């Protein structure tokens, strides 16, 4: 049988632009974290402390992105590491999420206590610190916007950092408004209330981070397989697509494999189809590494694409090449 291995367009490179922007943004956010964190402790505002934690969240997102890209690009795929170190991004995300959960829980507990035991707040100084934080957050967000706006959509690390930074700017605005309300009304409960709102924003980001990381670890499909099959079958000469599988190594490296049935008499004639398949999956589904198993129509009628998923099958009679060939997928444990 013929196996064609498409290493579409070379793979997984990241120029210095992304890393540089992430580094600048992380530095600005860390400055804001220190200023607002110390300011919150001095002024007695748990809302300011919570906003500083949101800045720390952005620092972690950016630093983890830089670390993942740097380490992944230093380790080429080899016989020991089939896809290099790209999956380090996932483990870094889990560590960062766990760290934020611990800090967020501590701040949330303190905020709830403030409802029962209000603390005096120096609203004037809180406004000053919050305003400085807002200016720094806006600056950190602007730094992440590349000259080529399309890059913001294509680069997963840059897009994630930008969305976090934009949300952080909104929470800083909410904090400034809450301090104005406290100064005008004397409602001290507004401070822990805004702290809990900011923690909800952080929690949503953490949940999304965990969802994406666990989806990668569980080999969740990277794109809509039914749509991809329809697109592939629309290409000239392709009559069927079986056993299409896709998964992500990290947030920006998608792998796919497929059995493709083509209208040819000999497998030597399949080379003409490979480039069209690679371009389609690259352009529409962001596939960076593709393995295609071509079959003629007669082979497709005889051969099954059965996924053996029975844990007890190890050491038993070969179920793939024994007896009749069928197109089916066995998912029994």
TIGULUM-405827 format. One record per residue: z, y, x of N, C-alpha, C, O in turn. Coordinates in steps of 0.02 Angstrom, whole numbers, padded with zeros to 5 digits, always signed. Each point is the difference from the previous one (the first is absolute). Layout:
! TIGULUM-405827
ZYXZYXZYXZYX
...
This chain:
! TIGULUM-405827
+00000-00060+00042+00000+00060-00042+00000+00062+00044+00023-00002+00057
-00049+00057-00083-00003+00060+00041+00057+00047-00014+00017+00013-00058
+00012+00013+00112+00052+00050-00006-00023+00063+00035-00016-00002+00059
+00013+00058-00094-00018+00063+00032+00062+00044-00001+00032+00009-00052
-00016+00018+00110+00060+00041+00007-00019+00072+00008-00028+00020+00051
+00042+00020-00101-00017+00070+00003+00059+00041+00022+00050+00004-00035
-00056+00028+00093+00053+00045+00025-00024+00071-00014-00023+00035+00045
+00029-00017-00107-00036+00059-00024+00022+00064+00034+00059+00019-00003
-00105+00013+00036+00008+00067+00026+00058+00007+00048+00026+00055+00008
-00007-00106+00024+00047+00006+00055+00071+00003-00015+00038-00015+00046
-00013+00032-00101+00071-00012-00010+00044+00057-00012-00007+00035-00051
+00055-00023+00096+00060+00036-00020+00019+00050+00054+00042-00015+00043
-00073+00072-00044+00015+00048+00052+00028+00063-00032-00017+00018-00056
+00059+00015+00094+00031+00061-00024-00002+00051+00056+00026-00011+00054
-00059+00067-00067-00005+00051+00051+00066+00037+00008+00047-00010-00039
-00045+00053+00089+00062+00037+00013+00017+00051-00054+00056+00024-00003
-00105-00007-00039+00012+00050-00052+00056-00021-00047+00045+00039-00014
-00048-00099-00011+00050-00025-00046+00069-00002+00032+00048+00026-00028
-00043-00055+00087+00064-00006+00035+00028+00069+00016+00059+00013-00008
-00103+00033+00030+00023+00068+00016+00027+00036-00060+00053+00032+00004
-00087-00037-00060+00023+00034-00060+00066-00030-00025+00045+00036-00021
-00040-00102+00024+00063-00032-00020+00057+00022+00045+00056+00011-00024
-00069-00005+00089+00052+00020+00047+00024+00071-00013+00060+00013-00002
-00107+00033-00007+00018+00070-00015+00040+00004-00065+00051+00035-00003
-00074-00069-00048+00034+00002-00064+00070-00030+00005+00048+00027-00028
-00041-00083+00065+00066-00031+00009+00048+00047+00035+00059+00004-00018
-00084+00032+00069+00043+00047+00036+00024+00057-00045+00058+00019+00004
-00102+00007-00046+00019+00054-00046+00050-00025-00051+00050+00033-00015
-00062-00092-00012+00045-00028-00050+00069-00016+00031+00051+00008-00033
-00050-00030+00095+00064-00014+00032+00040+00065+00008+00061+00001-00009
-00096+00053+00027+00034+00065+00006+00029+00020-00068+00057+00024-00003
-00096-00033-00050+00024+00016-00067+00059-00044-00020+00047+00023-00031
-00050-00087+00050+00055-00047-00015+00065+00023+00032+00052+00000-00032
-00056+00020+00096+00060+00023+00035+00027+00064-00031+00060+00006-00012
-00104+00043+00000+00021+00064-00028+00032-00009-00069+00054+00027-00012
-00087-00064-00031+00026-00007-00069+00060-00047-00002+00046+00011-00039
-00045-00061+00082+00057-00046+00001+00064+00035+00022+00052-00005-00033
-00057+00040+00089+00058+00038+00024+00018+00056-00048+00059+00014-00011
-00110+00018-00018+00013+00053-00049+00035-00027-00061+00045+00033-00027
-00064-00092+00004+00032-00030-00059+00072-00017+00013+00043+00010-00043
-00027-00036+00103+00069-00016+00017+00042+00063+00005+00059+00000-00020
-00088+00053+00046+00038+00062+00009+00011+00037-00066+00053+00027-00012
-00105-00027-00032+00005+00039-00062+00030-00040-00057+00017+00028-00052
-00009-00094+00061+00028-00041-00053-00050-00021-00053+00020-00023-00053
-00086+00030+00067-00051-00017-00049-00026-00071+00012-00033-00014+00050
+00048-00031-00097-00026-00068+00005-00075-00002-00015-00036-00045+00023
+00012+00095-00061-00072+00005-00012-00038+00014+00064-00054-00028+00010
+00082+00071+00033-00032+00015+00064+00001-00061+00046-00048-00013+00036
+00103-00024-00037+00003-00062+00039-00051-00050-00024-00033-00033+00040
+00025+00028-00107-00049-00046-00028-00071+00020+00019-00041-00043+00015
+00028+00108-00015-00067+00024+00019-00013-00014+00074-00057-00014+00019
+00109+00017+00022-00009-00016+00071-00016-00074+00008-00037-00019+00045
+00065-00022-00088-00015-00072+00001-00073-00012-00018-00032-00045+00028
+00005+00085-00073-00071-00006-00017-00043+00018+00062-00052-00030+00011
+00075+00079+00028-00035+00017+00062+00003-00059+00049-00049-00015+00034
+00107-00017-00031+00007-00059+00044-00048-00055-00022-00027-00037+00041
+00018+00031-00106-00047-00049-00027-00070+00014+00028-00035-00046+00021
+00015+00109-00020-00066+00018+00027-00004-00014+00075-00052-00022+00025
+00106+00036+00010+00001-00015+00072-00012-00074+00012-00039-00020+00043
+00074-00022-00082-00007-00072+00008-00071-00023-00016-00028-00040+00037
-00001+00066-00091-00068-00019-00019-00048+00016+00057-00042-00041+00018
+00048+00101+00010-00046+00021+00053+00011-00038+00065-00047-00023+00032
+00111+00015-00013+00015-00035+00062-00020-00074-00004-00028-00027+00048
+00041-00004-00105-00020-00070-00008-00076-00007+00002-00027-00049+00027
-00008+00098-00055-00073-00001+00003-00025+00006+00071-00046-00036+00020
+00076+00081+00019-00019+00009+00070+00015-00064+00040-00042-00023+00038
+00102-00004-00048+00020-00060+00037-00046-00059-00017-00021-00036+00045
+00005+00028-00108-00042-00056-00021-00070+00006+00030-00027-00049+00026
-00001+00109-00029-00067+00010+00027-00002-00010+00075-00047-00030+00027
+00098+00056+00007+00001-00005+00073+00006-00073+00023-00037-00022+00043
+00085-00014-00072+00010-00070+00020-00059-00044-00020-00021-00043+00038
-00006+00055-00098-00055-00041-00024-00062+00009+00043-00035-00049+00014
+00022+00111+00008-00059+00012+00041+00007-00025+00071-00049-00008+00036
+00111-00006-00014+00010-00026+00068-00007-00076+00004-00013-00027+00054
+00019-00007-00111-00004-00073+00000-00064-00022-00034-00006+00004-00061
-00042-00027+00101-00062-00025-00028+00011-00069-00031+00044-00037+00023
-00081+00020-00075+00004-00069-00028-00017-00051+00053-00045+00009+00041
+00082-00064-00041-00012-00054+00048+00020-00066-00032+00016-00004-00059
-00017-00050+00100+00016-00066-00027+00072-00005-00024+00016-00040-00044
+00029+00080+00073+00071-00001-00019+00013+00045-00059+00037-00018-00046
-00066+00078+00046+00008+00048-00054-00067+00011-00033-00041+00040+00023
+00029-00077-00077-00067-00002-00030-00025+00069-00021-00060+00013+00004
+00104+00031-00026-00020+00067-00021+00038+00054+00038+00012+00054-00026
+00008-00070+00088+00037+00049+00039+00069+00013-00030+00031-00045-00028
-00008+00107+00035+00067+00018-00025-00003+00047-00060+00047+00038-00012
-00102-00040-00025-00008+00048-00055+00053-00009-00054+00017+00048-00034
+00009-00108+00025+00049-00011-00053+00068+00029+00017+00045+00000-00042
-00036+00026+00102+00062+00035+00017+00013+00057-00048+00057+00017-00015
-00111+00013-00011+00007+00055-00048+00042-00021-00060+00041+00038-00024
-00052-00100+00001+00036-00024-00059+00075-00006+00015+00041+00021-00040
-00024-00051+00097+00070-00008+00018+00034+00067+00013+00058+00010-00017
-00096+00036+00047+00027+00068+00010+00015+00032-00067+00050+00035-00008
-00094-00045-00041+00010+00029-00067+00063-00029-00032+00038+00038-00031
-00027-00103+00038+00060-00031-00030+00063+00026+00033+00050+00012-00035
-00051-00004+00100+00059+00027+00036+00014+00072-00023+00057+00018-00015
-00110+00023+00012+00009+00069-00021+00025+00005-00071+00043+00042-00015
-00069-00084-00030+00022+00000-00069+00074-00019-00006+00038+00031-00037
-00018-00082+00075+00071-00021-00001+00046+00055+00024+00054+00011-00028
-00075+00025+00080+00039+00055+00028+00010+00055-00052+00055+00027-00008
-00109-00010-00027+00004+00052-00051+00043-00021-00059+00035+00041-00030
-00037-00105+00012+00041-00025-00056+00074+00009+00016+00040+00020-00043
-00021-00036+00105+00071+00007+00020+00021+00073-00002+00052+00016-00029
-00091+00029+00060+00018+00071+00001-00002+00030-00071+00044+00038-00018
-00095-00057-00020-00006+00027-00068+00058-00022-00044+00024+00039-00042
-00001-00100+00050+00057-00025-00039+00064+00040+00015+00038+00015-00045
-00028+00000+00109+00059+00039+00020-00002+00070-00029+00049+00025-00027
-00107+00007+00031-00007+00068-00028+00006-00002-00076+00031+00045-00030
-00060-00096-00002+00005-00006-00073+00071-00009-00023+00021+00030-00050
+00018-00070+00086+00070-00010-00017+00039+00066+00004+00041+00015-00043
-00055+00023+00096+00034+00065+00009-00021+00048-00056+00042+00038-00025
-00106-00039+00006-00023+00045-00053+00034-00015-00066+00019+00046-00037
-00011-00110+00021+00033-00020-00063+00073+00023+00001+00027+00022-00051
+00005-00028+00109+00070+00023+00006+00006+00075-00010+00050+00024-00026
-00103+00013+00046+00002+00073-00008+00001+00022-00073+00023+00055-00015
-00048-00097-00031+00003+00017-00070+00073+00002-00024+00020+00042-00040
+00020-00089+00067+00071-00003-00020+00042+00050+00041+00049+00028-00026
-00068-00019+00088+00039+00044+00044-00047+00051+00032-00021-00009+00058
+00005+00062-00094-00047+00051+00027+00027+00032+00064+00060+00012+00007
-00105+00001+00040+00017+00033+00063-00026+00071-00001-00052+00014-00031
+00086+00032+00064-00027+00068+00005-00065+00000+00041-00005-00035+00050
-00043+00076-00072-00065+00002+00034-00016+00072+00019+00007+00046-00040
-00028-00037+00102-00021+00067+00024-00074+00008-00018-00044-00012+00041
+00032+00033-00103-00069-00001-00026-00047+00045+00041-00059-00016+00008
+00084+00072+00017-00042+00045+00039-00027-00033+00063-00059+00003+00015
+00105-00036+00021-00021-00036+00061-00044-00061-00017-00046-00016+00036
+00062-00017-00092-00042-00057-00020-00071+00023-00013-00048-00034+00019
+00041+00092-00053-00067+00027-00012-00036+00014+00065-00060-00013+00006
+00096+00039+00043-00031+00015+00065-00024-00064+00034-00057-00004+00024
+00101-00046-00022-00019-00064+00032-00056-00035-00039-00047-00027+00030
+00051+00029-00097-00051-00033-00041-00068+00035+00009-00052-00033+00002
+00053+00099+00004-00062+00037+00010-00031-00016+00068-00061-00009+00005
+00103+00004+00047-00026-00020+00065-00029-00070-00003-00053-00013+00029
+00087-00032-00064-00025-00068-00007-00067-00001-00037-00044-00038+00018
+00038+00080-00070-00062+00003-00039-00058+00023+00043-00055-00029-00003
+00066+00080+00044-00053+00026+00044-00021-00054+00050-00060-00010+00012
+00109-00025+00017-00016-00053+00048-00037-00058-00034-00045-00029+00029
+00066+00012-00090-00032-00055-00036-00073+00016-00016-00044-00043+00007
+00031+00105-00028-00069+00021-00014-00041-00003+00064-00058-00022+00000
+00087+00045+00056-00035-00002+00064-00016-00071+00021-00055-00015+00023
+00104-00030-00032-00010-00071+00018-00054-00032-00044-00037-00044+00023
+00032+00066-00086-00052-00026-00045-00069+00025+00021-00048-00039+00000
+00043+00103+00017-00064+00029+00021-00025-00032+00064-00060-00012+00007
+00105-00003+00039-00019-00031+00063-00036-00067-00011-00042-00019+00039
+00060-00016-00093-00028-00066-00013-00070+00002-00031-00032-00052-00005
+00009+00110-00014-00066+00005-00032-00053+00009+00054-00002+00051+00034
-00043-00101-00025-00052+00005+00051-00057+00046-00022-00006+00016-00060
-00034+00006+00107-00057+00042-00016-00049-00038-00045-00029+00029-00046
+00020-00093+00060-00041-00042-00042+00043-00029-00056+00039-00046+00011
-00045+00074-00071+00043-00020-00056-00009-00074-00018+00046-00031-00026
-00105+00002+00040-00012-00070-00016+00046-00046+00040+00018-00054-00022
+00002+00077+00082+00044-00040+00043+00067-00012-00034+00033-00051+00012
-00011+00099-00053+00064-00006-00034-00002-00057-00050+00052-00031-00014
-00110+00016-00014-00007-00055-00047-00011-00067+00035+00020-00052-00025
-00052+00053+00083-00017-00061+00036+00057-00027+00042+00007-00061+00007
+00035+00105+00020+00053-00021+00046+00065-00011-00040+00030+00048-00025
-00008-00110+00020+00058-00018-00041+00064+00033+00027+00041+00024-00039
-00032-00024+00105+00060+00029+00029+00004+00075-00013+00052+00026-00019
-00108+00008+00029-00002+00072-00010+00011+00018-00073+00036+00047-00016
-00067-00086-00029+00007+00014-00072+00072-00011-00023+00027+00040-00039
+00005-00094+00063+00070-00014-00020+00046+00056+00025+00044+00022-00037
-00055+00000+00099+00042+00054+00027-00010+00065-00039+00048+00036-00013
-00111-00022-00006-00014+00061-00037+00034+00000-00068+00030+00049-00021
-00036-00106-00015+00030-00004-00067+00076+00007+00004+00030+00033-00043
+00002-00064+00094+00072+00008+00009+00017+00073+00014+00048+00027-00028
-00087+00005+00071+00014+00069+00018-00009+00047-00060+00040+00046-00010
-00091-00058-00030-00012+00041-00059+00058-00007-00049+00023+00050-00028
-00001-00112+00017+00057-00011-00046+00063+00034+00027+00040+00026-00039
-00032-00027+00105+00059+00031+00030+00000+00076-00011+00052+00030-00010
-00111+00000+00014-00005+00072-00013+00020+00016-00072+00032+00051-00013
-00051-00094-00033+00019+00011-00071+00076-00006-00009+00029+00039-00037
+00002-00088+00071+00073-00007-00007+00036+00061+00031+00052+00020-00025
-00080+00008+00078+00030+00060+00030-00004+00059-00048+00047+00040-00004
-00103-00034-00031-00005+00053-00051+00052-00010-00054+00031+00048-00022
-00023-00111-00001+00050-00015-00051+00070+00018+00024+00041+00025-00039
-00027-00037+00103+00066+00016+00028+00012+00076-00001+00054+00023-00017
-00104+00016+00037+00006+00073+00000+00013+00025-00071+00044+00042-00010
-00081-00069-00039+00010+00021-00069+00070-00017-00024+00032+00039-00036
-00007-00099+00055+00067-00021-00022+00054+00046+00028+00050+00014-00034
-00059+00010+00095+00049+00046+00030+00001+00067-00036+00052+00031-00009
-00112-00009-00012-00003+00063-00038+00036-00009-00067+00036+00045-00022
-00044-00102-00010+00034-00014-00064+00076+00000+00010+00036+00029-00040
-00012-00062+00093+00072-00002+00013+00027+00069+00013+00054+00019-00025
-00091+00020+00064+00022+00068+00016+00004+00044-00062+00043+00044-00004
-00087-00056-00045-00001+00042-00060+00049-00024-00053+00026+00040-00038
-00014-00106+00036+00040-00028-00055+00068-00027+00022+00046-00006-00040
-00040-00011+00104+00062-00031+00024+00005-00075-00016+00053-00029+00008
-00107-00002-00031+00001-00071-00017-00004-00043+00064-00054-00014+00025
+00110-00007-00001+00002-00037+00063-00030-00071-00007-00021-00030+00049
+00020+00005-00111-00027-00067-00011-00075-00004+00014-00027-00055+00009
-00006+00113-00006-00072+00000+00014-00014-00026+00070-00052-00031+00012
+00099+00044+00035-00011-00023+00069-00003-00076+00006-00049-00026+00028
+00099-00012-00053-00006-00072+00004-00057-00027-00045-00029-00052+00015
+00013+00089-00069-00055-00022-00043-00066+00002+00037-00040-00046-00004
+00028+00101+00040-00063+00005+00038-00001-00050+00057-00053-00024+00020
+00113+00008+00006+00003-00051+00053-00023-00067-00027-00037-00036+00034
+00058+00018-00094-00021-00063-00031-00074-00001-00016-00034-00051+00006
+00007+00109-00027-00071+00004-00013-00040-00012+00064-00050-00037+00000
+00072+00067+00055-00035-00009+00064+00006-00073+00022-00048-00028+00027
+00106-00002-00039+00009-00071+00018-00047-00045-00042-00023-00051+00025
+00010+00071-00087-00047-00037-00041-00071+00003+00030-00036-00049-00001
+00018+00108+00027-00065+00007+00032-00004-00045+00062-00050-00033+00011
+00105+00033+00028+00002-00043+00060-00004-00073-00021-00035-00040+00032
+00072+00021-00084+00001-00069-00023-00069-00023-00022-00020-00057+00013
-00016+00101-00047-00068-00018-00022-00044-00014+00061-00038-00049+00001
+00044+00092+00051-00039-00012+00061+00018-00065+00034-00043-00035+00025
+00109+00020-00024+00023-00063+00031-00027-00060-00038-00021-00049+00030
+00023+00052-00097-00025-00056-00041-00074-00011+00011-00023-00057+00004
-00016+00111+00000-00071-00006+00013-00013-00030+00069-00045-00041+00009
+00086+00062+00039-00006-00027+00068+00014-00074+00000-00036-00039+00032
+00090+00018-00066+00018-00071-00004-00053-00039-00038-00017-00056+00019
-00011+00085-00073-00052-00035-00038-00061-00015+00043-00026-00055+00000
+00005+00105+00038-00059-00009+00042+00014-00050+00057-00042-00042+00015
+00101+00048+00015+00017-00045+00056+00005-00072-00024-00026-00045+00033
+00059+00034-00090+00007-00068-00026-00067-00027-00024-00012-00060+00006
-00031+00103-00033-00066-00022-00020-00040-00026+00059-00037-00049-00006
+00043+00082+00063-00035-00022+00061+00030-00066+00024-00037-00046+00018
+00103+00041-00017+00032-00061+00024-00016-00060-00046-00005-00056+00024
-00004+00068-00088-00015-00053-00048-00075-00013-00007-00021-00039-00042
-00019+00072+00084-00073-00009-00001-00030+00018-00068-00043-00035-00025
+00067+00088-00004-00029+00025-00063-00073+00018+00013-00018+00026+00052
-00025-00040-00102-00071+00016+00008-00009+00075+00015+00033+00042-00030
-00077-00028+00077-00008+00069+00023-00044+00042-00045+00000+00061+00003
-00039-00095-00047-00045+00037-00045-00015-00045-00060+00022-00057-00004
-00060+00084-00043-00018-00036-00062-00054-00052+00016-00057+00018+00013
+00076-00082-00013-00047-00052+00018-00057-00009-00050-00057-00012+00019
+00073+00018-00083-00053-00008-00050-00054+00053+00007-00059-00014-00005
+00080+00076+00017-00048+00054+00010-00041-00012+00062-00061+00012+00001
+00094-00035+00053-00036-00013+00062-00050-00056-00008-00055+00004+00027
+00073-00056-00064-00047-00055-00012-00062+00024-00038-00056-00019+00015
+00067+00060-00065-00056+00027-00039-00046+00041+00046-00062-00006-00005
+00091+00047+00048-00039+00041+00046-00040-00044+00049-00058+00014+00015
+00090-00067+00009-00033-00044+00048-00057-00039-00034-00054-00008+00029
+00066-00016-00091-00052-00037-00035-00059+00044-00018-00055-00025-00013
+00065+00091+00013-00055+00046-00015-00046+00009+00060-00055+00026-00008
+00076-00048+00067-00043+00005+00059-00057-00051-00006+00010-00054-00026
-00069+00071+00051-00058-00046-00004+00015-00065+00036+00024-00001+00056
-00041-00055-00090+00005-00065+00031+00067-00034-00005+00006-00058+00019
+00046+00093-00043+00066-00030-00006+00011-00024-00071-00003+00040-00048
+00015-00105+00040+00007-00029-00068+00072-00017-00017+00015-00015-00058
+00029+00016+00106+00069-00017-00016+00048+00019+00057-00019+00001+00058
+00081+00015-00077+00052+00014+00049+00062-00040-00020+00025+00008-00056
-00002-00051+00100+00058-00043-00014+00055+00014+00051-00011+00020+00057
+00072-00032-00080+00059+00001+00045+00005+00066+00039+00015-00001+00060
-00028+00056-00094+00008+00066+00032+00074+00014+00007+00038-00004-00048
-00016+00020+00109+00070+00016+00013+00004+00063+00042-00043+00013+00042
+00095+00026-00055+00010+00061+00039+00075+00012+00009+00040-00019-00043
-00023+00050+00098+00070+00019+00012+00002+00055+00051-00050+00014+00034
+00107+00018-00028+00008+00054+00048+00045-00022+00057+00052-00031-00011
-00072+00047+00072+00043-00010+00058+00051+00056+00004+00058-00011+00017
-00081+00072-00031+00043+00059-00006-00032+00045-00052-00047-00022-00034
+00071+00082+00027-00024+00042-00056-00073+00020+00007-00030+00021-00049
+00000-00028+00108-00068+00024+00010-00045-00051+00034-00052+00018+00027
+00071-00082-00029-00042-00052+00029-00006-00058-00050+00046-00040-00008
-00105+00037-00025-00012-00049-00053-00044-00057+00027-00051+00012+00033
+00071-00074-00048-00036-00060+00020-00028-00034-00063+00032+00002-00052
-00090-00032+00058-00028-00037-00058-00039-00061+00025-00029+00000+00054
+00029-00052-00096-00040-00060+00012-00034-00019-00065+00026+00016-00054
-00083-00050+00059-00035-00020-00061-00051-00054+00014-00026-00005+00055
+00014-00037-00105-00056-00047+00000-00055+00032-00042+00011+00016-00059
-00069-00007+00088-00055+00034-00034-00059-00048-00007-00025-00027+00050
+00002+00016-00112-00056-00044-00014-00064+00042-00005-00003+00047-00039
-00047-00064+00080-00060+00040+00005-00062-00043-00015+00001-00061+00008
-00054+00095-00029-00063-00034-00017-00042-00009+00063-00049+00036+00011
+00067-00084+00030-00039-00017+00059-00002-00076+00006+00040-00035-00030
-00088+00011+00069-00006-00071+00011+00040-00022+00061+00026-00056+00002
-00022+00100+00049+00035-00017+00061+00051+00054+00015-00012+00059-00014
+00068-00077+00043+00052+00048+00016-00021+00050+00053+00028+00055+00005
-00078-00073+00036-00025+00046+00050-00027+00064-00031-00005+00052+00033
-00012-00056-00097-00029+00058-00034+00053+00048-00028-00018+00051-00030
+00082-00066+00039+00052+00040-00031+00017+00064+00038+00035+00043-00025
-00059-00038+00086+00018+00058+00041-00018+00066-00033+00035+00050+00007
-00090-00050-00044-00023+00061-00033+00049+00025-00052+00002+00060-00015
+00039-00105-00014+00047+00019-00053+00064+00031+00028+00033+00039-00034
-00015-00057+00095+00066+00018+00026+00011+00075+00005+00053+00024-00020
-00102+00012+00045+00008+00072+00008+00011+00035-00066+00042+00046-00005
-00079-00066-00047+00009+00030-00066+00070-00013-00027+00031+00045-00029
-00006-00105+00039+00067-00018-00024+00053+00041+00037+00047+00026-00030
-00054-00021+00096+00048+00038+00040+00002+00073-00021+00054+00028-00010
-00113+00003+00002-00002+00070-00019+00031+00012-00069+00036+00048-00010
-00050-00092-00037+00027+00008-00068+00077-00004+00001+00033+00044-00028
-00006-00095+00060+00073-00008+00000+00034+00054+00043+00057+00019-00015
-00090+00005+00066+00028+00054+00041+00003+00065-00040+00052+00033-00003
-00109-00015-00027-00005+00066-00033+00040+00003-00065+00031+00051-00014
-00031-00105-00025+00032+00003-00067+00071-00026+00000+00041+00020-00041
-00025-00066+00087+00066-00033-00003+00039+00005+00066+00052-00031+00007
-00078+00069+00040+00036+00016+00062+00017-00063+00041+00051-00002+00034
-00094-00049-00037+00011-00062+00039-00020+00013+00073-00055+00021+00014
+00102-00035+00031-00012+00012+00071-00014-00063+00040-00026+00005+00056
+00041-00063-00083-00016-00063+00034-00020-00050-00054+00038-00014-00047
-00098-00014+00055-00028-00043-00052-00024-00066+00029-00034-00001+00051
+00051-00054-00084-00026-00065+00017-00036-00028-00060+00029-00007-00054
-00094-00010+00062-00041-00025-00054-00023-00071+00015-00025-00014+00055
+00033-00030-00104-00025-00069+00004-00059-00004-00048+00009+00001-00061
-00070-00006+00089-00059-00004-00042-00014-00072-00022+00012-00047+00038
-00038+00040-00099-00020-00064-00026-00066+00007-00038-00012+00051-00032
-00029-00102+00036-00060-00001-00042+00021-00020-00071+00057-00021-00011
-00103+00027-00036+00016-00017-00070+00019-00074-00005+00047-00017-00036
-00084-00026+00071+00015-00072-00004+00068-00016+00031+00036-00043-00024
-00018+00078+00078+00066-00010+00030+00055+00023-00048+00052-00032-00006
-00065+00088-00027+00050+00026-00046+00013-00046-00058+00056-00002-00026
-00108-00037+00006+00009-00048-00055+00041-00061+00022+00033-00031-00041
-00036+00015+00105+00035-00060+00025+00070+00015+00027+00043-00044-00003
-00033+00104+00028+00062+00015+00037+00049+00039-00043-00019+00047-00035
+00082-00066+00037+00051+00039-00037+00035+00047+00047-00002-00009+00061
+00035+00060-00089+00039+00048+00039+00072-00005-00023+00029+00048-00024
-00002-00105+00033+00066-00015-00027+00054+00025+00047+00001-00018+00059
+00043+00060-00085+00056+00026+00040+00059-00048-00006+00032-00004-00052
-00017-00033+00106+00054-00048-00001+00066+00036+00009+00014+00029+00052
+00026-00031-00104+00063+00038+00000+00059-00045-00017+00051+00023-00026
-00059-00088+00042+00055-00046-00013+00037-00011+00065-00028-00025+00049
+00093+00043-00048+00038-00004+00061+00006-00072+00026+00006-00011+00060
-00009-00037-00106+00008-00070+00021-00066-00030+00023-00003-00060+00016
-00052+00100-00013-00065-00027+00018-00006-00016+00075-00045-00037+00020
+00090+00066+00021-00004-00011+00073+00007-00074+00016+00046-00033-00023
-00093+00008+00063+00003-00069+00021-00030-00049-00049-00005-00059+00015
-00017+00082-00073-00030-00044-00050-00075-00004+00011-00028+00031+00045
-00004-00070-00087-00072-00008+00005-00034+00067-00011+00020+00039-00044
-00072-00025+00083-00036+00063-00004-00028+00009-00071-00045-00037-00020
+00071+00086-00018-00023+00008-00069-00064+00040-00005-00030+00003-00054
+00009+00028+00109-00058+00044-00003-00065-00040+00007-00048+00011-00036
+00048-00058+00084-00061-00037+00014+00002-00071-00027-00038-00043+00023
+00080+00030-00071+00005-00067-00029-00023+00003-00073+00022+00042-00038
-00067-00088+00021-00022-00003-00070-00049+00055-00017-00034+00027+00044
+00031-00011-00108-00048+00049-00025+00019+00070+00024+00059+00016+00008
-00110+00025+00003+00011+00070+00018-00001+00042-00063-00045-00005-00042
+00096+00047+00035+00005+00041-00060+00018+00071+00018+00031+00013+00051
-00051+00033-00095+00018+00070+00009+00064+00013-00040-00002+00015-00059
+00059-00020+00093+00062+00012-00035+00053+00021+00050-00009-00005+00061
+00065+00029-00087+00055+00024+00042+00063-00033-00023+00020+00007-00058
+00012-00045+00103+00061-00036-00018+00060+00040+00023+00008+00013+00059
+00034+00008-00106+00058+00040+00016+00065-00036-00013+00052+00032-00008
-00052-00099+00006+00061-00038-00013+00044-00002+00061-00024-00001+00057
+00089+00002-00068+00049-00008+00054+00017-00074+00008+00040-00018+00043
